[in-house]
Amino acid sequence: MVRARRVLAGALLAGFALLTSAGAAAADDPSASPSPSASDGGAGPTEAGTTFRTATAIQQNQRATAGASTGDYLYWVFPADAGQRATVKATVTLPESATRHGVSTWQVDVYDGLRRRQACMYGHQTRKAAADASTVELSCVLRTVRAWSEPWADDPLPGSYYVRLTVVDLPSADLGQPVRTEVEVTAADKGGAHDVDGALSEPLVPGASSVQQTSGDASSGGESTTRVSLGSEPDDGWASGWWTDRWIWTVGGGVLGALAAVFGYSLTRGSGRPSRVPPGV
């Protein structure tokens, strides 16, 4: 009896240790976070789009640069998958202070694949640059991307996200002056704490239809329509939608619950042997 209790207690402790270590391993597993690619920290695109449709595609952890004129609207587009919390950082190198006429205000905005403006949890989305400043740095930390949401909600969903950088206030005499811009997007994997039960059938990646000529009978038209993606997607593809680290906690919790039930039963069932009957009864 005592030995059985010790075995069950040891099993419970081992199961708890396995559960906690599995959770830590999932958090520290490099495959659970965006894996660095050859372009990480290296040179990315050297131009930016001027509209949503012409936005330059970039990947996470890739630094994009572009030259522009003060007053231009600059657009980039990057992918963000379920469970990721993206951070957008932008740096604008301003013209020489001697050529400027006053304070300028710069702003970075982020829109999802449906072109809904996404709120920043924190960061410096709008900043003023003094007349003698050489650079201005902006940042926006988005909410964690959800795998699914109600149609009426504006929650961030898997798909393309647009970055728009522009100046929103400056002396009119400074319009058209050359500037250099730099944009970088990073993302942290927030794991099962933000998982939901649903999943989108397709990520919100804008596309355009194009008609291609195909061989065949001319009477049948000989044309086919295909959808061309206007955004980008993660290097390792979009999440499958079913695996999350909640499975570790679910399975581990079930194992611990079963062990606890067996242990509790062993404490309450008694020795299982009939009591001794006194002689002569």
C-alpha positions in Angstrom: 0.0 0.0 0.0 2.7 2.5 1.0 4.8 1.5 -2.0 1.8 2.0 -4.3 1.3 5.5 -2.9 4.9 6.4 -3.4 4.8 5.2 -7.0 1.7 7.2 -7.7 3.1 10.3 -6.0 6.3 9.9 -8.0 4.2 9.6 -11.2 2.3 12.8 -10.4 5.5 14.7 -9.8 7.0 13.3 -13.0 3.9 14.2 -15.0 3.9 17.8 -13.6 7.6 18.2 -14.4 7.0 16.8 -17.9 4.1 19.3 -18.5 6.0 22.3 -17.3 9.2 21.4 -19.2 7.2 20.7 -22.4 5.6 24.2 -22.1 9.0 25.8 -21.6 10.4 23.8 -24.5 7.6 24.9 -26.8 8.3 28.5 -25.8 12.0 28.2 -26.4 11.8 26.0 -29.5 13.2 27.9 -32.4 10.6 26.4 -34.7 7.9 28.0 -32.6 9.1 31.5 -33.5 9.8 33.0 -36.9 13.0 31.3 -38.0 15.7 33.6 -39.3 16.2 33.6 -43.0 19.2 34.5 -45.1 17.7 38.0 -45.5 17.3 38.6 -41.8 19.1 41.8 -40.9 20.3 42.2 -44.4 19.3 44.4 -47.3 15.7 44.2 -48.3 13.8 46.1 -51.0 15.1 49.5 -51.8 11.8 51.1 -53.0 8.3 51.6 -51.7 4.9 51.7 -53.3 2.8 54.8 -53.5 -0.6 53.1 -53.1 -2.1 50.0 -51.5 -2.0 48.2 -54.8 1.6 49.0 -55.5 2.9 48.4 -51.9 6.3 46.7 -51.8 6.2 43.2 -50.3 8.6 42.6 -47.4 9.1 39.7 -44.9 9.4 39.9 -41.2 12.8 40.6 -39.9 13.7 42.2 -43.2 14.9 45.8 -43.4 13.5 47.8 -46.3 14.7 51.2 -47.4 13.5 53.8 -49.9 14.2 57.3 -51.1 11.3 59.6 -51.4 10.2 63.2 -51.4 8.6 64.9 -48.4 4.9 64.6 -48.8 4.9 61.2 -50.5 2.8 58.4 -49.2 5.0 55.2 -48.9 3.5 51.7 -48.7 4.9 48.3 -47.7 3.1 45.1 -47.1 4.1 42.2 -44.9 2.5 38.9 -43.7 1.4 38.2 -40.2 0.0 34.8 -39.0 -2.2 33.7 -36.2 -0.6 34.1 -32.7 1.9 36.7 -33.8 2.2 40.2 -32.4 3.9 42.4 -35.0 6.0 45.5 -34.3 6.6 48.0 -37.1 9.5 50.4 -36.8 10.2 53.2 -39.2 13.1 55.7 -39.4 13.1 58.8 -41.5 16.3 60.6 -42.3 15.5 64.2 -42.8 17.2 66.8 -45.1 19.8 69.1 -43.8 18.4 71.4 -41.1 19.7 74.5 -43.0 17.2 73.7 -45.9 14.2 73.2 -43.6 11.8 75.8 -42.4 10.3 74.4 -39.3 8.9 71.5 -37.3 7.5 68.4 -39.2 5.2 65.7 -38.0 5.5 62.1 -39.3 3.1 59.2 -38.9 3.1 55.5 -39.5 -0.2 53.6 -40.0 -0.9 49.9 -40.3 -3.9 48.4 -42.2 -5.0 44.8 -42.6 -5.8 42.9 -45.8 -9.3 44.5 -45.8 -7.7 47.9 -45.5 -9.0 48.4 -42.0 -6.8 50.6 -39.9 -5.4 48.7 -37.0 -4.9 50.3 -33.7 -1.4 50.4 -32.0 -1.3 48.9 -28.6 1.7 51.1 -27.8 4.6 52.8 -29.5 5.3 56.2 -31.1 2.9 56.2 -34.0 3.1 59.9 -34.5 6.1 62.1 -33.8 7.3 65.6 -34.3 10.8 66.3 -35.7 12.4 69.6 -34.6 13.8 71.9 -37.1 17.3 70.8 -36.3 16.6 67.0 -36.0 18.4 64.7 -38.3 16.1 61.7 -37.9 12.7 60.8 -36.6 11.8 57.3 -35.3 8.3 55.8 -35.3 6.9 52.5 -34.0 3.7 50.6 -33.7 3.0 47.4 -31.8 -0.1 45.7 -33.1 -2.5 43.5 -31.3 -2.0 39.8 -31.5 -3.3 38.2 -34.7 -6.3 36.0 -34.1 -7.0 32.9 -36.1 -10.7 33.8 -36.3 -13.1 36.6 -35.4 -16.7 37.7 -35.6 -17.6 39.4 -38.9 -18.5 42.6 -37.2 -15.2 42.8 -35.2 -12.1 44.6 -36.3 -9.7 42.1 -34.7 -6.4 41.5 -36.6 -6.6 38.3 -38.7 -4.0 36.3 -40.6 -3.0 37.8 -43.9 -1.3 40.9 -45.4 -0.7 44.0 -43.4 0.1 47.4 -45.0 2.5 49.9 -43.6 1.9 53.5 -44.7 4.5 56.2 -43.8 4.0 59.9 -44.5 4.4 63.4 -43.1 1.1 64.8 -41.8 2.2 68.3 -41.0 5.1 70.6 -42.1 5.7 74.0 -43.6 4.6 74.1 -47.2 8.0 75.3 -48.2 9.5 72.0 -47.2 7.3 69.8 -49.5 9.3 67.9 -52.0 12.6 67.8 -50.1 14.4 64.4 -50.4 14.3 62.0 -47.4 15.5 58.5 -46.7 13.2 56.0 -45.1 13.8 52.6 -43.4 11.1 50.2 -42.3 11.5 46.9 -40.4 8.8 44.5 -39.1 9.4 42.0 -36.3 6.9 39.6 -34.7 6.7 37.7 -31.4 4.8 34.4 -31.1 2.4 34.8 -28.2 1.3 31.1 -28.3 -1.8 29.4 -27.1 -2.8 32.1 -24.7 -4.4 33.9 -27.6 -5.8 30.9 -29.5 -9.4 30.6 -30.5 -11.4 27.6 -31.7 -12.1 28.9 -35.2 -9.9 29.5 -38.2 -10.2 31.3 -41.5 -10.6 29.3 -44.6 -8.1 31.6 -46.4 -5.8 34.3 -45.1 -6.7 37.9 -45.9 -4.3 38.4 -48.8 -5.6 40.8 -51.4 -5.5 39.6 -55.0 -6.3 40.6 -58.5 -7.9 38.5 -61.3 -6.0 38.1 -64.5 -7.1 36.5 -67.8 -4.7 34.1 -69.4 -5.0 32.6 -72.9 -5.0 28.9 -73.0 -4.9 26.4 -75.7 -8.0 24.7 -76.8 -11.1 25.1 -78.9 -11.7 28.7 -79.8 -15.4 28.2 -79.4 -14.9 27.5 -75.7 -13.2 30.9 -75.2 -9.7 29.5 -74.6 -9.2 31.7 -71.6 -8.9 31.1 -67.9 -9.0 33.5 -64.9 -6.5 33.2 -62.2 -6.0 35.1 -59.0 -2.7 36.9 -58.5 -1.7 37.7 -55.0 -0.9 41.3 -54.3 0.7 40.6 -50.9 3.3 38.3 -49.5 3.2 35.2 -47.3 5.4 33.7 -44.6 8.5 31.8 -45.8 7.2 28.6 -44.2 3.6 29.1 -45.3 0.5 30.0 -43.3 -0.4 28.1 -40.1 -2.5 25.0 -40.6 -5.0 26.2 -38.0 -5.2 23.1 -35.8 -1.9 22.8 -34.0 -1.2 25.1 -31.0 0.7 24.6 -27.8 -2.7 24.3 -26.0 -2.5 20.7 -27.1 0.4 20.2 -24.7 -1.5 21.6 -21.8 -4.7 19.7 -22.7 -2.9 16.3 -22.9 -0.7 17.0 -19.9 -3.7 18.1 -17.9 -5.6 14.9 -18.8 -2.7 12.7 -17.8 -2.3 14.5 -14.4 -6.1 14.3 -13.8 -6.0 10.5 -14.5 -3.1 10.0 -12.1 -4.7 12.1 -9.4 -7.9 10.0 -9.8 -6.0 6.8 -9.4 -4.1 8.2 -6.4 -7.3 9.3 -4.7 -8.9 5.9 -5.3 -5.9 4.2 -3.7 -6.3 6.3 -0.6 -10.0 5.6 -0.1 -10.5 2.0 -1.1 -8.7 0.5 2.0 -6.4 -2.5 2.1 -8.8 -4.7 0.1 -8.4 -7.6 2.6 -11.2 -9.0 4.7 -11.0 -8.2 8.4 -10.0 -11.1 10.7 -12.8 -12.9 12.5 -12.1 -13.7 16.2 -11.9 -17.4 17.0 -15.1 -19.0 18.3 -17.5 -16.7 16.5 
